[in-house]
Amino acid sequence: MEFSSKLLENAVYEMSQLPGIGKRTALRLVLHLLRQPESQTAHLVSALGTLRKEIKFCKNCHSISDDQICDICSNNSRFKDIICVVEDIRDVMAIESTGQYRGLYHVLGGKISPLDGIGPQDLTISSLITKAKSGEVKELIFALSATMEGDTTNFYIYKQLEEITIKTSTIARGISVNDELEYADEVTLGRSILNRIPFENALKNP
């Protein structure tokens, strides 16, 4: 792709680093921004800059937050003894949109994937185990995507809890195997949360 401007080329290159954005799409987005009022581009730049500088991760659940403790963890009407284990903030948003879950969350920050060089030490599993050992949590709901990596992560955590008296469940497989949680429709996802099953049963019926 030949560019008439080095500035344009640099902007397209940076835009194309975003996931799912190829160079042609990046060029279209950059040209769109150039056609907009300069103030609109300035607002975008300001919002991204503020996001990078001020965004926080909740000390309790590791979800993205504006404060040290997120709104969900600080909400006294939530059930503090139930924790839903998810991969990232997108899954929290997906489950919250169903209106069917009133417990807390724990965001792992990914899934165990040896091929990608991601091991248990790269995730927030250790703090999850600490919560489980505290005696304040009665149930962990595994709500990772129904993929090999998701199942591997679920099983690893489950094995770490063998000596702890705690209920473990997994969302019902209304979520198709190999589907990402964030793309499930709200009704299916909501029913999966309500109809969760003991995790050990999922091991017997993969």
C-alpha positions, -999 to 999 in steps of 0.1 A, spaced: 0 0 0 16 33 -12 10 64 9 12 100 -2 19 112 33 43 98 60 19 112 86 -10 93 71 11 61 69 21 63 105 -15 69 117 -27 39 96 1 17 110 -8 25 146 -45 20 139 -39 -14 123 -23 -26 155 -57 -29 170 -72 -64 170 -93 -72 140 -82 -41 121 -63 -46 89 -45 -19 70 -74 -12 46 -99 -8 75 -73 13 94 -70 36 64 -108 40 62 -110 49 99 -81 74 97 -96 91 66 -129 92 84 -113 110 114 -97 135 90 -131 144 76 -145 151 110 -142 184 129 -108 187 147 -126 189 180 -141 154 176 -107 139 170 -94 159 200 -122 144 222 -112 109 211 -75 115 218 -84 130 252 -107 101 261 -80 75 253 -53 95 271 -75 98 302 -83 61 300 -47 51 300 -37 75 328 -67 71 352 -81 36 347 -78 12 377 -82 -24 384 -105 -33 413 -85 -46 442 -112 -72 450 -122 -87 416 -95 -73 392 -121 -59 369 -116 -25 352 -128 3 374 -128 41 380 -120 35 417 -99 12 438 -130 -9 445 -155 -13 416 -192 -5 418 -202 -42 419 -179 -51 447 -189 -21 467 -226 -27 462 -240 -40 496 -270 -56 478 -248 -81 460 -243 -116 475 -207 -116 488 -205 -153 492 -209 -162 456 -181 -155 430 -184 -159 393 -150 -166 377 -147 -150 343 -119 -143 318 -122 -105 314 -144 -74 317 -163 -83 286 -177 -114 303 -187 -93 334 -206 -69 311 -223 -98 292 -235 -115 324 -246 -83 340 -267 -75 310 -288 -106 317 -300 -93 351 -299 -128 364 -268 -127 386 -264 -109 419 -231 -122 433 -196 -109 428 -170 -116 401 -133 -126 398 -116 -116 366 -87 -139 357 -73 -117 330 -72 -146 305 -71 -184 302 -43 -209 306 -29 -214 272 6 -231 269 7 -225 232 4 -188 238 28 -189 268 1 -182 293 4 -202 325 -14 -200 359 11 -175 372 1 -151 345 -35 -149 357 -51 -139 390 -57 -175 401 -36 -172 433 -58 -144 447 -89 -164 438 -76 -194 458 -69 -170 487 -105 -158 486 -118 -194 485 -96 -203 516 -110 -173 535 -141 -191 545 -163 -162 533 -171 -177 499 -197 -205 497 -197 -210 459 -175 -204 429 -192 -204 395 -169 -212 366 -181 -190 336 -152 -193 312 -158 -198 275 -165 -234 264 -131 -239 247 -102 -262 255 -83 -233 272 -114 -224 292 -119 -260 304 -82 -264 312 -84 -233 333 -115 -244 351 -100 -278 358 -67 -263 371 -86 -241 396 -109 -270 406 -78 -291 415 -64 -262 436 -96 -263 457 -97 -300 465 -88 -295 501 -113 -267 506 -149 -271 515 -166 -250 489 -192 -255 462 -181 -253 426 -205 -250 397 -202 -242 360 -227 -224 338 -250 -248 319 -238 -257 284 -265 -236 267 -233 -219 256 -221 -238 226 -187 -255 228 -160 -233 213 -182 -202 216 -169 -170 233 -190 -160 262 -193 -123 252 -211 -133 219 -238 -154 236 -273 -138 236 -286 -125 269 -314 -151 273 -291 -181 268 -265 -166 290 -290 -158 317 -304 -193 317 -269 -208 318 -262 -188 350 -295 -198 366 -292 -235 356 -255 -239 366 -245 -274 375 -219 -288 400 -185 -286 383 -177 -322 391 -207 -332 370 -193 -313 341 -161 -334 344 -181 -366 340 -201 -353 311 -177 -333 289 
